[in-house]
Amino acid sequence: MLFEGKFTDSGNSFDNRITKLFGIRYPIIQAGMIWNSGWELASAVSNAGGLGLIGAGSMYPDILLEHIRKCKQATDKPFGVNLPMLYPDIDKHIANIIAEKVPIVFTSAGNPKVWTEKLKSHGIIVVHVVSSAKFAKKCEDAGVDAVVAEGFEAGGHNGREETTTLCLIPAAREAIKIPLIAAGGIGTGRAMYAMMSLGAEAVQMGSRFVCTPEASGHQLFKETVVATKEGDTQLSLKKLTPVRLIKNQFFQKVAEAENSGASTEQLEQLLGRGRAKKGMFEGNLEDGELEIGQVASLISDIIPAIDVVKNVWNEFKSVAANPFVY
């Protein structure tokens, strides 16, 4: 077997550094996506044997607190919170996470040194999301417990380097000794096997979990993701914070502005407030921001989160048994 770890319980679980660190059955993690990752999705993934994450990026502190408490009621399994550090009220989010004894926090979009020590002092496992091997090493130096290396294929906010997951994972594996999680373009067990063969010890999936009944995104957004074909997404807004978007009317306006040399201020004015909420949560498919990964072109259905976990895991086991049969 090329990857580190072993199947246990007759293939019904996996044993490696990530599953031990989080106390989960499968090395499958659901990304904390804004407007899509509430307590219902997080608890469903955790109950299925993976690790569910509440996406705090679209939540006010009182809303995050409500989701944490509901998630604790809905599952007795480990779950976490994804916390983008560029969002306001992060100090209040941190206080709520500590008070509610959330066991795991995934931080992103900022310096891992800022909150890692404080979170770990309260017994919280800290993981940071990066888009380069260079920053993976900085995370290790900052004392995080694990790193998510997210490639250019991913949805949502992305790295300016545009490094693909295929190149990023082996580079990050060489750069760090702590556990490594692969993200970006992963939606199948075969892709999971490929990433773990390259040195990852788990995978994080976002787009595949968007297309579940438990995800909090609008039904029209989910149906749009299912209908997305190859080439229908593109990395945009690189002058601000790069984000991969479905090509709709709003995307075309952004593309026209960027092609005409719009300034950062002009792009911020075009983006306005609540654009992501309008698209993904409220279902405005033309004027809203529709964030999704390239793997959307491989997603053909909306199925329960438990079935996503089972399907990915069973395919992973099948490929591991005979990797050269498709």
C-alpha positions as CSV (number, residue, x, y, z in Angstrom):
1,M,0.0,0.0,0.0
2,L,1.4,3.4,-1.0
3,F,-0.1,5.5,1.7
4,E,0.4,5.5,5.5
5,G,-2.3,4.0,7.6
6,K,-4.3,0.8,7.6
7,F,-7.8,-0.5,7.3
8,T,-9.3,-1.7,10.5
9,D,-12.5,-3.3,11.7
10,S,-12.8,-5.4,8.5
11,G,-12.4,-2.3,6.4
12,N,-15.1,-0.3,8.2
13,S,-12.6,2.2,9.5
14,F,-9.1,3.5,9.0
15,D,-6.2,4.0,11.3
16,N,-3.7,6.8,10.7
17,R,-2.5,10.0,12.4
18,I,-5.5,12.0,11.2
19,T,-8.2,9.6,12.4
20,K,-6.4,9.3,15.7
21,L,-6.0,13.1,16.0
22,F,-9.7,13.8,15.4
23,G,-11.2,10.6,16.8
24,I,-13.0,9.8,13.6
25,R,-13.7,6.5,11.6
26,Y,-12.8,7.7,8.1
27,P,-10.1,10.3,6.9
28,I,-12.9,12.3,5.3
29,I,-13.4,15.9,6.2
30,Q,-16.3,18.2,5.2
31,A,-15.1,21.7,4.4
32,G,-16.5,24.7,6.3
33,M,-18.1,26.5,3.4
34,I,-19.8,29.9,3.9
35,W,-23.7,29.7,3.5
36,N,-23.5,26.0,3.1
37,S,-22.0,24.4,6.3
38,G,-24.4,24.7,9.2
39,W,-25.0,22.4,12.1
40,E,-27.2,20.0,10.1
41,L,-24.4,19.2,7.5
42,A,-21.6,19.1,10.1
43,S,-23.5,16.8,12.4
44,A,-24.6,14.5,9.5
45,V,-21.0,14.1,8.3
46,S,-19.7,13.5,11.8
47,N,-22.4,10.9,12.5
48,A,-21.4,9.2,9.2
49,G,-17.9,8.7,10.5
50,G,-16.1,11.7,8.9
51,L,-15.4,15.1,10.5
52,G,-18.1,17.8,10.0
53,L,-17.2,21.5,10.2
54,I,-19.5,24.4,10.8
55,G,-18.5,27.3,8.5
56,A,-18.3,30.4,10.7
57,G,-17.4,32.7,7.8
58,S,-21.0,33.6,7.1
59,M,-22.1,33.8,10.7
60,Y,-22.5,36.5,13.4
61,P,-21.2,35.4,16.8
62,D,-24.7,34.6,18.1
63,I,-25.5,32.6,15.0
64,L,-22.3,30.5,15.3
65,L,-23.1,29.9,19.0
66,E,-26.6,28.6,18.1
67,H,-25.1,26.3,15.4
68,I,-22.5,24.9,17.8
69,R,-25.1,24.1,20.4
70,K,-27.4,22.5,17.9
71,C,-24.5,20.4,16.5
72,K,-23.7,19.2,20.0
73,Q,-27.3,18.1,20.4
74,A,-27.3,16.3,17.0
75,T,-24.1,14.3,17.4
76,D,-22.0,12.8,20.1
77,K,-19.1,12.5,17.6
78,P,-16.3,15.0,17.1
79,F,-17.0,18.1,15.0
80,G,-15.2,21.4,14.4
81,V,-15.6,25.0,13.3
82,N,-13.9,26.5,10.3
83,L,-12.9,30.1,11.1
84,P,-11.7,32.4,8.3
85,M,-9.4,34.9,10.1
86,L,-10.2,37.8,7.7
87,Y,-13.8,38.1,9.0
88,P,-14.9,40.6,11.7
89,D,-15.8,39.6,15.2
90,I,-13.2,36.8,15.2
91,D,-12.4,37.5,18.9
92,K,-16.1,36.9,19.8
93,H,-16.1,33.7,17.7
94,I,-13.0,32.5,19.6
95,A,-14.6,33.2,22.9
96,N,-17.7,31.2,22.0
97,I,-15.7,28.3,20.7
98,I,-13.7,28.1,23.9
99,A,-16.7,28.5,26.1
100,E,-18.6,25.7,24.2
101,K,-15.6,23.5,24.3
102,V,-15.5,22.9,20.5
103,P,-12.8,20.2,20.1
104,I,-11.4,21.2,16.7
105,V,-10.9,24.5,14.9
106,F,-9.8,24.9,11.2
107,T,-8.4,28.4,10.7
108,S,-7.8,30.0,7.3
109,A,-7.1,33.2,5.4
110,G,-4.6,34.7,7.9
111,N,-1.6,34.2,10.1
112,P,-1.8,30.9,12.1
113,K,0.4,32.4,14.8
114,V,-2.4,34.8,15.9
115,W,-4.8,32.3,17.6
116,T,-3.1,28.9,17.6
117,E,-1.5,29.2,21.0
118,K,-4.6,30.5,22.7
119,L,-6.8,27.8,21.2
120,K,-4.4,25.0,22.1
121,S,-4.1,26.3,25.6
122,H,-7.7,25.4,26.0
123,G,-7.2,21.9,24.6
124,I,-8.5,22.6,21.1
125,I,-6.9,20.9,18.1
126,V,-5.9,23.5,15.5
127,V,-5.6,23.0,11.8
128,H,-4.7,25.7,9.3
129,V,-5.6,25.9,5.6
130,V,-2.9,27.0,3.1
131,S,-2.3,27.1,-0.6
132,S,1.5,26.6,-0.7
133,A,4.2,24.4,0.8
134,K,5.9,27.5,2.0
135,F,3.0,28.5,4.2
136,A,2.5,24.8,5.3
137,K,5.9,25.1,6.9
138,K,5.0,28.4,8.5
139,C,2.0,26.6,10.0
140,E,4.1,23.8,11.4
141,D,6.4,26.4,13.0
142,A,3.4,28.2,14.5
143,G,2.5,24.9,16.3
144,V,-0.7,23.8,14.5
145,D,-1.6,20.1,14.8
146,A,-2.2,19.5,11.1
147,V,-2.3,21.4,7.8
148,V,-4.9,21.4,5.0
149,A,-3.1,22.1,1.6
150,E,-5.8,23.3,-0.8
151,G,-5.1,23.4,-4.5
152,F,-6.2,25.8,-7.3
153,E,-9.1,23.6,-8.2
154,A,-10.9,24.4,-5.0
155,G,-14.1,26.4,-4.7
156,G,-14.4,29.6,-2.6
157,H,-11.4,31.6,-1.7
158,N,-8.2,30.3,-3.2
159,G,-4.5,30.9,-3.5
160,R,-3.0,33.4,-5.9
161,E,-0.2,31.0,-6.7
162,E,-2.7,28.8,-8.7
163,T,-0.8,25.6,-7.6
164,T,-2.8,22.5,-8.5
165,T,-3.5,19.9,-5.8
166,L,-1.5,17.4,-7.7
167,C,1.6,19.5,-7.4
168,L,0.8,21.0,-4.0
169,I,0.4,17.8,-1.9
170,P,3.8,16.2,-2.6
171,A,5.5,19.6,-2.1
172,A,3.7,20.2,1.2
173,R,4.5,16.6,2.3
174,E,8.2,17.3,1.8
175,A,8.0,20.6,3.7
176,I,6.3,19.4,6.9
177,K,6.3,16.5,9.3
178,I,2.9,17.0,10.9
179,P,-0.3,15.4,9.5
180,L,-1.4,16.7,6.0
181,I,-4.9,16.9,4.6
182,A,-5.5,17.4,0.9
183,A,-8.2,19.7,-0.5
184,G,-9.2,21.0,-3.9
185,G,-10.8,19.0,-6.7
186,I,-11.6,16.0,-4.6
187,G,-15.0,14.4,-4.8
188,T,-14.5,10.7,-5.2
189,G,-12.8,7.8,-3.5
190,R,-10.4,7.4,-6.5
191,A,-9.3,11.0,-6.0
192,M,-8.9,10.4,-2.3
193,Y,-6.7,7.4,-3.0
194,A,-4.6,9.5,-5.4
195,M,-4.1,12.3,-2.8
196,M,-3.2,9.8,0.0
197,S,-0.7,8.1,-2.4
198,L,1.0,11.5,-2.8
199,G,1.4,12.0,1.0
200,A,-1.9,13.3,2.3
201,E,-3.4,11.5,5.4
202,A,-7.0,12.6,4.8
203,V,-9.1,14.6,2.3
204,Q,-11.3,17.7,2.8
205,M,-14.2,18.0,0.4
206,G,-16.4,21.0,-0.1
207,S,-18.3,21.0,-3.4
208,R,-19.4,17.4,-3.1
209,F,-21.0,18.2,0.3
210,V,-22.7,21.3,-1.1
211,C,-25.0,18.9,-3.1
212,T,-26.6,17.3,0.0
213,P,-30.0,17.9,1.5
214,E,-28.3,18.9,4.8
215,A,-26.2,21.7,3.3
216,S,-27.8,25.1,4.0
217,G,-27.4,26.5,0.6
218,H,-30.4,27.2,-1.6
219,Q,-31.9,24.4,-3.6
220,L,-31.5,26.4,-6.8
221,F,-27.8,26.8,-6.1
222,K,-27.4,23.0,-5.5
223,E,-29.2,22.3,-8.8
224,T,-26.9,24.8,-10.6
225,V,-23.9,23.0,-9.2
226,V,-25.2,19.7,-10.5
227,A,-25.7,21.3,-13.9
228,T,-22.2,22.7,-14.0
229,K,-19.9,21.4,-16.7
230,E,-16.2,21.4,-17.3
231,G,-15.0,25.0,-17.7
232,D,-18.0,26.6,-16.1
233,T,-16.0,27.9,-13.1
234,Q,-13.0,30.3,-13.0
235,L,-10.8,31.9,-10.4
236,S,-11.8,35.6,-10.1
237,L,-11.2,38.8,-8.1
238,K,-7.5,38.2,-7.7
239,K,-6.9,41.8,-6.8
240,L,-9.1,41.4,-3.7
241,T,-9.3,37.8,-2.4
242,P,-9.2,35.2,-5.1
243,V,-12.4,33.2,-5.4
244,R,-13.6,30.5,-7.8
245,L,-17.0,31.3,-9.2
246,I,-19.6,29.8,-11.5
247,K,-19.8,31.9,-14.7
248,N,-23.1,33.7,-14.3
249,Q,-24.2,37.3,-14.9
250,F,-22.3,38.6,-11.8
251,F,-19.1,36.8,-12.9
252,Q,-19.3,38.4,-16.4
253,K,-19.5,41.8,-14.8
254,V,-16.5,41.1,-12.7
255,A,-14.6,39.7,-15.7
256,E,-15.4,42.8,-17.8
257,A,-14.3,45.1,-14.9
258,E,-11.0,43.2,-14.5
259,N,-10.3,43.1,-18.3
260,S,-10.8,46.9,-18.4
261,G,-8.3,47.4,-15.6
262,A,-10.6,48.2,-12.7
263,S,-9.0,49.2,-9.5
264,T,-9.3,47.4,-6.2
265,E,-11.8,50.1,-5.0
266,Q,-13.9,49.6,-8.1
267,L,-14.0,45.9,-7.7
268,E,-15.0,46.2,-4.0
269,Q,-17.9,48.5,-5.1
270,L,-19.0,46.0,-7.7
271,L,-18.8,43.1,-5.2
272,G,-20.8,45.1,-2.6
273,R,-22.2,43.5,0.5
274,G,-24.0,40.2,0.8
275,R,-23.2,39.1,-2.7
276,A,-22.3,35.5,-1.6
277,K,-25.4,35.3,0.5
278,K,-27.6,36.5,-2.3
279,G,-26.3,33.7,-4.6
280,M,-25.7,30.6,-2.5
281,F,-28.2,31.1,0.3
282,E,-31.0,33.1,-1.3
283,G,-30.8,31.5,-4.7
284,N,-30.3,34.5,-6.9
285,L,-28.4,32.7,-9.7
286,E,-27.7,35.8,-11.9
287,D,-26.7,38.6,-9.5
288,G,-25.3,36.4,-6.7
289,E,-21.8,35.1,-6.1
290,L,-21.8,31.3,-6.7
291,E,-18.7,29.8,-5.2
292,I,-17.8,26.2,-6.2
293,G,-14.9,24.0,-7.2
294,Q,-13.9,22.6,-10.5
295,V,-15.0,19.1,-9.3
296,A,-18.6,20.4,-9.7
297,S,-18.5,19.0,-13.2
298,L,-18.3,15.5,-11.8
299,I,-21.2,15.9,-9.4
300,S,-24.4,14.6,-10.9
301,D,-26.8,14.3,-7.9
302,I,-28.0,15.7,-4.6
303,I,-27.7,12.9,-2.0
304,P,-27.6,12.7,1.8
305,A,-24.3,13.4,3.5
306,I,-24.1,9.9,4.9
307,D,-24.3,8.5,1.3
308,V,-21.5,10.9,0.2
309,V,-19.3,9.6,3.0
310,K,-20.2,5.9,2.2
311,N,-19.7,6.3,-1.5
312,V,-16.3,7.9,-1.2
313,W,-15.1,5.5,1.4
314,N,-16.3,2.4,-0.5
315,E,-14.7,3.6,-3.7
316,F,-11.5,4.3,-1.8
317,K,-11.4,0.8,-0.4
318,S,-12.1,-0.7,-3.8
319,V,-9.3,1.3,-5.5
320,A,-6.9,0.4,-2.7
321,A,-7.6,-3.2,-3.3
322,N,-6.9,-2.9,-7.0
323,P,-5.7,0.5,-8.1
324,F,-5.2,-0.3,-11.7
325,V,-8.9,-1.3,-12.4
326,Y,-11.2,1.6,-13.3
